[in-house]
């Protein structure tokens, strides 16, 4: 196993329950050595301080609504050679760092990003993308599960998602970290473009998986519909000013606003918002653009280390045991109790609850356990057929094998069921 010291940085605001769920998943990472740096508002810091592993965390209170400044504070406190970022409304698979960090064995690689699964825990929300000087992303065609090292160029960066990315700490700090002009949105893309200007390689690592749930926040509802687009508009304007030709600013802003309105129309057609909501939220977008057009963009200075020692989450390379449990949905109460008991012993628990149907499968991280539900004959991977005959033991084996590379890369699981 690669032994780069890694600092996992989690920034949180207004979501203490989601933060604790994220930290529980981080505590189950199959990696050593790593430390955990939590930058959170008062409520989040208090919640993190009450977790069962609070004494193993670096926790700092940060109240300002500026994710770039918060991440830079985490970067200053980090003592690892690699800094990895995960969002507070996301949960990493146990094998996340196990797969993400080996990319840095290539001394030229300065950044790495993995795949992100969406709300149902099965479909991919994000794989690999590149981003241009106007803030538009396009998919990168990737085949297989092996890491791929790519180079951007001026005006075209290899994109990393804030919910699942890592950087060499020295490089990111020397670059000035994240630009505080991006209070929210496009802060990672700005880093990607600055790295691309240096022709710095970035690794895309498919097996380094994180699940991202889109929890509600002061700026969006649970269904992902925005409450306000002010900071999105401001960041888009700042991004264009920094990276796109000045002459294209007005046209690019108009295209961006039109795309956002089109997205809102889809929400309205789906019944998740009223017609009046479109104009109201679009007004916040336009106000944000006006603010971003005049927001100060200050040359970035290197981030100085705070001088804190590395605070390893584990003393030794001793990892939690894996326990796999399966059965029928009608047995869910007993099986969940069994799973909870195994989790309290310190195990990483995967619980599979099947029904005798062809229902699509879903995966959630529930009370510290990975719980997959669905029909015995239904789809899990979205490339599967709509219906396939299977017995309980065979389907249990197929599903555990499907996730083994990122859930149990050390192959230590005990099977029950």
C-alpha positions in Angstrom: 0.0 0.0 0.0 1.2 3.5 -0.8 2.2 5.3 2.4 1.9 9.0 1.5 0.8 10.9 4.6 -2.6 12.3 3.6 -4.6 15.1 5.2 -8.3 14.7 4.5 -10.0 18.1 4.6 -13.7 18.4 5.2 -15.4 21.9 5.1 -18.9 22.1 6.5 -21.5 24.8 6.9 -25.1 24.5 8.1 -25.1 20.7 7.9 -23.9 19.2 11.2 -25.7 15.9 10.7 -24.4 15.4 7.2 -20.9 16.3 8.5 -21.1 13.6 11.2 -22.2 11.0 8.6 -19.3 12.0 6.3 -16.8 11.7 9.2 -18.1 8.3 10.1 -17.3 7.1 6.6 -13.9 8.8 6.7 -13.2 7.0 9.9 -13.6 3.7 8.0 -11.0 4.4 5.3 -8.7 1.6 4.5 -5.5 3.6 4.5 -2.6 4.6 6.7 -1.4 7.2 7.5 -4.0 9.9 7.2 -5.3 12.7 9.4 -8.6 14.5 9.3 -9.0 18.3 9.3 -12.5 19.7 9.9 -13.3 23.3 9.1 -16.8 24.0 10.2 -19.2 26.6 11.5 -20.0 26.6 15.3 -22.8 24.0 15.0 -20.7 21.7 12.8 -17.6 22.0 14.9 -19.7 21.1 18.0 -21.2 18.1 16.3 -17.8 16.9 15.2 -16.5 17.3 18.8 -19.1 14.9 20.0 -18.3 12.0 17.6 -16.7 8.9 19.0 -13.4 9.8 17.4 -13.4 13.5 18.1 -9.9 13.3 19.8 -8.4 12.2 16.5 -9.7 15.2 14.5 -8.2 18.6 13.9 -11.2 20.9 14.3 -11.4 24.6 13.7 -14.4 26.9 13.8 -14.8 29.1 10.6 -18.0 31.1 10.3 -17.5 33.0 7.0 -19.6 31.8 4.1 -16.5 31.4 1.8 -15.6 27.8 0.9 -12.2 28.9 -0.7 -11.1 30.6 2.6 -12.3 27.6 4.6 -10.3 25.2 2.4 -7.2 27.4 2.6 -7.5 27.3 6.4 -7.6 23.5 6.1 -4.6 23.6 3.8 -2.7 25.6 6.3 -3.5 23.2 9.1 -2.7 20.1 7.0 0.6 18.3 7.6 0.2 15.6 5.0 2.2 15.4 1.8 -1.1 14.9 0.0 -4.3 16.9 0.8 -7.6 15.2 -0.1 -11.0 17.0 -0.1 -14.4 15.5 0.4 -17.7 17.5 0.8 -19.7 17.3 4.0 -22.7 15.9 2.1 -20.6 13.1 0.6 -19.3 9.8 1.9 -16.2 8.1 0.6 -16.0 4.4 0.0 -13.6 2.6 2.3 -11.1 2.1 -0.5 -11.1 5.8 -1.6 -7.6 6.8 -0.5 -6.3 3.3 -1.1 -6.9 3.9 -4.8 -6.5 7.7 -5.0 -3.1 8.2 -3.6 -1.0 5.7 -5.7 -1.3 8.1 -8.7 1.1 10.4 -6.8 3.8 7.8 -7.1 4.4 9.5 -10.5 6.4 12.5 -9.2 5.0 14.7 -12.0 1.3 14.2 -11.0 0.1 17.1 -8.8 -3.7 16.4 -8.7 -6.0 13.4 -8.7 -9.8 12.9 -8.8 -12.0 9.9 -8.6 -15.6 9.0 -9.7 -18.7 10.3 -7.9 -21.9 8.4 -7.5 -25.2 10.1 -7.2 -28.2 9.9 -4.8 -29.2 6.4 -5.6 -25.7 5.2 -4.8 -25.5 3.3 -8.1 -25.5 5.7 -11.0 -22.5 8.0 -11.6 -23.0 11.7 -11.1 -19.5 12.4 -12.4 -16.7 10.5 -14.0 -14.0 12.4 -15.9 -14.3 15.9 -17.4 -12.3 18.7 -18.8 -13.2 22.4 -18.3 -12.6 25.4 -20.5 -11.9 29.1 -19.9 -15.7 29.8 -20.1 -16.6 27.4 -17.3 -18.1 24.7 -19.6 -17.3 21.0 -18.9 -17.2 18.2 -21.4 -16.9 14.5 -20.7 -13.6 12.7 -21.2 -13.9 9.3 -22.8 -12.5 6.8 -20.4 -12.3 3.0 -20.7 -11.5 0.5 -17.9 -10.9 1.1 -14.2 -7.2 1.9 -14.3 -6.0 5.4 -13.4 -5.4 7.7 -16.4 -2.9 10.6 -16.3 -3.8 13.6 -18.4 -2.5 17.0 -19.1 -4.4 20.2 -19.7 -3.2 23.3 -21.5 -3.8 27.0 -21.2 -7.6 27.5 -21.3 -8.4 23.8 -20.9 -8.0 22.1 -17.6 -8.5 18.5 -16.4 -11.4 18.9 -13.9 -11.5 17.6 -10.4 -14.7 17.7 -8.3 -14.5 19.2 -4.8 -16.3 16.2 -3.4 -13.5 13.9 -4.5 -10.1 15.3 -5.2 -6.5 15.4 -4.0 -3.4 17.5 -4.5 0.2 17.6 -3.6 0.1 19.9 -0.6 3.3 21.7 -1.5 2.1 22.5 -5.1 -1.4 23.7 -4.0 0.0 25.8 -1.3 2.6 27.4 -3.5 -0.1 28.1 -6.1 -2.0 30.1 -3.4 -4.6 27.5 -2.7 -8.2 28.4 -3.6 -9.0 31.9 -4.7 -11.2 33.6 -2.1 -13.0 35.6 -4.9 -14.8 32.3 -5.4 -17.0 32.1 -2.3 -18.9 29.2 -3.7 -18.9 27.5 -7.1 -16.0 27.1 -9.6 -13.3 27.3 -6.9 -11.9 23.9 -7.9 -12.2 24.7 -11.6 -10.1 27.8 -11.1 -7.4 25.7 -9.5 -7.7 23.2 -12.5 -7.1 26.1 -15.0 -4.2 27.4 -13.1 -2.6 24.0 -13.0 -3.3 23.6 -16.7 -1.3 26.8 -17.4 1.6 25.0 -15.9 1.0 21.9 -18.0 0.8 19.9 -14.7 -0.5 16.3 -15.0 -3.8 15.3 -13.3 -4.8 11.7 -12.6 -8.4 10.5 -13.0 -8.9 7.4 -10.8 -12.1 5.5 -11.4 -11.9 3.2 -8.4 -11.5 6.1 -6.0 -15.2 6.5 -5.4 -17.3 8.9 -3.3 -21.1 9.1 -3.0 -22.5 12.6 -3.2 -26.1 13.2 -1.9 -26.8 16.9 -2.5 -28.1 17.7 1.0 -30.2 20.9 1.4 -28.4 24.1 2.3 -29.1 27.8 2.6 -28.7 28.1 -1.2 -30.6 25.0 -2.5 -33.4 22.6 -1.6 -33.1 18.8 -1.3 -34.3 18.3 -4.9 -31.3 20.4 -6.0 -33.4 23.4 -7.0 -31.6 26.6 -6.0 -33.0 29.0 -3.5 -30.5 31.6 -4.7 -27.9 31.8 -7.5 -26.2 34.9 -6.3 -22.8 33.3 -5.5 -23.1 31.1 -8.6 -23.5 34.3 -10.8 -20.7 36.1 -9.0 -18.3 33.2 -9.3 -19.1 32.8 -13.0 -18.3 36.4 -13.6 -15.0 36.2 -11.7 -14.1 33.0 -13.6 -14.7 34.7 -17.0 -12.7 37.7 -15.9 -9.7 35.5 -14.9 -9.7 33.0 -17.7 -11.7 34.1 -20.8 -11.0 36.8 -23.3 -12.3 40.1 -22.0 -14.2 40.8 -25.2 -16.3 37.7 -24.7 -17.6 38.6 -21.2 -21.0 40.0 -22.1 -21.8 37.2 -24.6 -20.6 34.5 -22.2 -22.7 35.9 -19.3 -25.8 36.0 -21.5 -25.2 32.3 -22.6 -24.7 31.3 -19.0 -27.9 33.0 -17.8 -29.9 31.5 -20.6 -28.6 28.0 -19.6 -29.6 28.6 -16.0 -33.1 29.7 -17.0 -33.5 26.6 -19.2 -32.5 24.5 -16.2 -35.2 26.2 -14.1 -37.8 25.7 -16.7 -37.1 21.9 -16.4 -37.7 22.2 -12.6 -41.0 24.0 -13.3 -42.1 21.4 -15.8 -41.3 18.7 -13.3 -43.4 20.5 -10.7 -40.6 21.2 -8.3 -41.1 25.0 -8.5 -43.7 27.6 -9.5 -43.4 30.0 -12.5 -42.8 32.9 -10.1 -39.8 31.1 -8.6 -38.0 31.3 -12.0 -38.0 35.1 -12.2 -37.2 35.4 -8.5 -34.1 33.2 -8.5 -32.9 34.4 -11.9 -32.9 37.9 -10.4 -30.4 36.7 -7.8 -28.3 35.3 -10.6 -28.1 38.6 -12.4 -27.4 40.4 -9.1 -24.5 38.0 -8.5 -23.1 38.6 -12.0 -23.1 42.3 -11.4 -21.3 41.7 -8.0 -18.8 39.3 -9.6 -18.0 41.8 -12.4 -16.6 44.2 -9.9 -15.3 41.9 -7.1 -11.7 42.4 -6.3 -9.4 39.7 -7.8 -6.1 39.9 -5.8 -2.9 38.1 -6.7 -2.7 34.9 -4.6 0.1 34.4 -2.2 1.5 31.0 -1.1 -0.4 29.4 1.8 1.9 29.2 4.8 1.8 26.1 6.9 0.5 26.6 10.4 3.2 24.3 11.8 0.8 21.8 13.3 2.2 18.2 13.5 0.6 15.4 11.6 -2.2 13.9 13.7 -2.6 10.3 12.4 -6.1 9.0 12.7 -4.8 5.5 13.5 -1.6 4.6 15.3 -0.8 1.6 13.1 -1.8 0.0 9.9 -4.7 -1.9 11.5 -7.9 -1.6 9.5 -11.5 -2.4 10.4 -12.8 -5.8 9.6 -15.4 -6.1 6.8 -18.8 -7.8 7.5 -21.2 -8.6 4.7 -24.8 -9.4 5.6 -27.7 -10.4 3.3 -31.3 -11.4 3.5 -34.8 -10.5 2.4 -36.5 -7.2 3.1 -39.1 -8.9 5.4 -36.1 -9.6 7.7 -34.8 -6.0 7.7 -35.4 -5.3 11.3 -33.4 -8.2 12.5 -30.7 -7.8 9.9 -30.3 -4.1 10.6 -29.9 -4.8 14.3 -27.2 -7.4 13.4 -25.5 -4.8 11.1 -25.6 -2.1 13.8 -24.0 -4.5 16.3 -21.2 -5.2 13.9 -20.7 -1.5 13.2 -20.5 -0.8 17.0 -17.7 -3.4 17.2 -15.8 -1.3 14.7 -16.6 -3.3 11.5 -17.2 -1.9 8.1 -20.7 -3.3 7.3 -22.4 -3.9 4.0 -26.0 -5.0 4.3 -27.9 -6.3 1.3 -31.7 -6.4 1.6 -33.4 -8.2 -1.4 -37.1 -8.4 -2.3 -38.5 -11.0 -4.7 -39.1 -8.3 -7.4 -37.3 -6.6 -10.3 -37.0 -3.3 -8.5 -33.9 -1.2 -9.3 -31.3 -1.2 -6.6 -30.4 1.7 -4.3 -27.4 2.2 -2.0 -27.4 4.4 1.1 -24.9 5.0 3.9 -27.2 4.5 6.9 -26.0 4.8 10.5 -22.5 3.9 9.5 -23.5 0.9 7.4 -23.6 0.5 3.6 -27.2 -0.6 2.9 -28.2 -1.8 -0.6 -31.9 -2.5 -1.3 -33.6 -3.8 -4.4 -35.2 -6.7 -6.3 -33.6 -10.1 -6.5 -34.2 -9.9 -10.2 -33.7 -6.1 -10.7 -30.8 -3.9 -11.9 -28.0 -2.7 -9.8 -25.4 -1.4 -12.3 -27.5 0.6 -14.8 -26.0 -1.4 -17.7 -27.6 -4.6 -16.3 -30.6 -6.1 -18.0 -34.0 -5.1 -16.7 -34.7 -8.6 -15.4 -32.5 -11.6 -14.6 -33.3 -14.8 -12.7 -31.2 -15.3 -9.6 -31.2 -17.0 -6.2 -30.4 -15.1 -3.0 -26.9 -16.6 -2.6 -25.9 -16.0 -6.2 -27.2 -12.4 -6.2 -25.4 -11.7 -2.8 -22.2 -13.0 -4.3 -22.6 -11.0 -7.5 -23.3 -7.7 -5.7 -20.4 -8.1 -3.2 -18.1 -8.9 -6.2 -19.4 -5.8 -8.0 -18.3 -3.4 -5.2 -15.3 -5.3 -3.8 -12.6 -3.3 -5.6 -13.6 0.0 -3.9 -15.5 -1.3 -0.8 -13.1 -4.1 0.2 -9.8 -3.8 -1.7 -7.9 -5.8 1.0 -10.3 -8.7 0.6 -11.0 -9.2 4.3 -14.8 -9.7 4.4 -16.8 -12.1 6.5 -20.0 -13.1 4.8 -23.3 -13.7 6.7 -26.3 -14.9 4.8 
